[in-house]
Amino acid sequence: MISVKEAQKAIVSNSKTLPIEKLSLYKAFGYVLAKDVFAPISLPPFNQSGMDGYAFIHSDLNTKTDISIVGEVPAGSAYPKELKKAQAVRIFTGAEVPKGADTVVMQEKVIVENGCLKIQDSQIKKGANIRLKSSQINKGELAISSGTLLNAGAIGYLSGLGLTSVSVFRKPKVFVIVTGSELQKPGTKLEKGNIYESNSFSLIASLQSINIDPVSVQWVADDETKIYNLIEKAVHEFDMVILTGGISVGDYDFVGRALLKLKAKNIFYKVKQKPGKPLYFGKHKKALIFALPGNPAAVLTCFYNYVYPALRQMQGDSNAFLRSLKLPIKTNYTKKKGLSNFLKSRIENNFVVPLEGQESYKLSSFAIADSLIYLPEESENIKAGTLVDVFILP
């Protein structure tokens, strides 16, 4: 049995980045950029009006000469001449500011009479309301670094640079195997002695939260041969196999036996933690194998702390683990030394609150949790106000 920190180090050292592929920007959301992107153009590519108004020469404010309106520049067009003294053009947001003009006054602060512009803004400064060429980025500069998770803003930014595709790390192909003869599909009449299966739903939702889809899922009864056959097939076709249930030492816990028969490499089995102590991590050929406990809250706890970072690292994410911070705990918490604890929690008013229902079979508290409190194995009897490590759930 190893510590949480030792288990996390094992995850890092055994989760290898997947190959690079090129994707359309339309499909690249949620992927990790595999190569640095340098700007092929400057942004903006020209001096651009920041609003609807009038472009003019600021020094004309110091003269008594009428400012004549000599043209109009809608977005997507350009004024063909250089603006001269005592001239202005009607201009719209996003349009190119004519050469010679150095200021744009918003349309609400002018009066137009007989084709002349009277500016009613005595405080306007030279350069106002103009987005200068290259003010966002210069051509040839680094736009986004390799290892960046592509969110909606990144996708828009890259498309604004004129790009249509990017190099990204391939997403892992994941196979989920849920074991347990007592499990029954939701939507059917519950038979005596059975419970509705929930682990596959939690895992699929967790995978979707980090944009991993599609996922193959298989339910199987407690049958060693069937479990072995599923795992043996999956490790040849998928990058990761996640099992739930059947990994403890009961008479009907066949997952461990199947993995032994498969001759999978056992990287670790059992972690000094609560919940989720009987956690297995191994590999066979190129596939990573996680065998999680069967209790629903233990499944999610192990997923977020071990499966999640493995998946993120396989995608090239340099920040693989959950984001963490330190917060004071709101209430006292009784704990013994020996096992690290992960507590379902909520962040409220700069405190973190352990939720009711910490037992490993209870998902009701996970349903409202936004974080996990981490209490290391050497800690005990935590007092209210103590700073604790808090992991933010995705």
Residue, then its C-alpha position, 0 to 999 in steps of 0.5 A: m500500500i502506497s501513499v497518495k503522493e507516491a500514487q500521484k508520482a506513479i501516475v505522472s511517470n507512466s502516463k505518456t503523451l499521445p501522438i499529434e494530429k491536425l484538427s480543424l478549429y471547429k473540432a479543436f475545442g478542449y484539445v491541448l495545443a501540440k506546437d507553438v503557434f506564431a502569428p501569421i499577421s498582426l492584430p489588428p492588421f490596421n488602425q481600426s475604429g473602436m466605435d461608430g463615430y467620426a475620424f478626424i485630426h486631433s489638432d483641428l480642435n485647436t483651430k476655428t476652421d470648420i471640419s468638413i465631412v468628406g466621406e464614409v468608411p463602413a466596416g470592411s472598406a477603406y478610405p482611398k485618400e489621406l485625410k487632410k487638415a479640417q477633414a473628417v469621415r464618418i466611420f463605423t466600428g471595425a473599419e480602417v481609420p484613414k491615413g492622416a486621421d489620429t482620433v475617432v469621436m463617438q457619434e453621440k458627441v457630435i453635431v453635424e450641420n451643413g456637412c460640417l462636424k462640430i465636436q461636443d467632447s472637450q475632453i477627447k484625447k488624441g488617439a481616442n477610440i482607435r485600436l492601433k495596428s499590432s496592439q494585440i499581437n505583431k506578425g511573427e510573435l508567439a500567439i499561443s504556446s504548446g501545452t495550452l488547453l484550447n478554450a473558446g477564447a483560444i479558438g476565436y483568437l486563432s481564427g482571428l489570425g486567419l488559421t483554420s487548423v491546429s496541431v493538437f495531442r490526440k484524445p485518449k480512447v477510453f473503455v469503461i467496464v462496470t462489474g457487479s451481478e447486483l447492478q441493474k439498468p436504470g429505467t427497469k423495475l428494480e428486482k429484489g436484492n439489486i441496485y441501480e447502476s450509477n458508476s458508468f453514468s458518473l464516469i461518462a459525465s466526468l469524461q465529458s466534463i474534460n471533453i473526452d468522448p465518445v466512450s465505450v461502456q460495458w456492463v458485466a456480471d461477476d464472472e471471471t472469464k467474461i471480465y478477463n475477455l473484456i479486458e483482454k479485448a479492450v487493452h488492444e483497442f483503447d488507450m485506457v481501460i477503467l473498471t469499477g468494482g471487483i477489485s477488493v478481496g471478496d469471493y466474487d471480486f474477480v477483477g484482480r484475478a483477471l488482471l493477473k491472468l492477463k499478466a498486466k503490469n501492476i504499478f500499484y494496488k491500494v492507496k493509503q486513503k479514504p475513500g478508495k483504498p482498494l485502487y489498482f493502477g497498471k498497464h498492458k501493452k500501451a493501455l493504462i488500466f485503472a480498477l476503481p472500487g465499486n462504491p460510487a463516491a469512491v469511484l469519483t474520488c479516485f477518478y478526479n485524483y488519479v484517472y483525471p490527471a492521467l488523461r490530462q497528461m496523455q493529452g499533453d496538458s502541463n497542468a494535469f492535476l486538479r487546480s488547488l488552493k488553501l482555504p480555512i475549514k469551516t468546521n471541526y473534523t474528526k480524523k485519525k492518522g494513517l489514511s489521507n482523507f478526501l472530503k466532499s465539500r463546498i466553498e462558501n464565503n472564503f471557507v471550505v465546508p465539509l458536506e454531510g454524507q462522506e461515506s463512500y456509498k453516498l453520491s448525494s453529497f457529491a451531487i452538490a460538491d464543488s471541491l474536495i478537501y485533502l487531509p494528508e495521512e499524518s493529520e488528525n482532528i482538524k480544528a475549524g479555521t485550519l488552512v487545508d488543501v482544496f481541489i476544485l472539481p471541473 
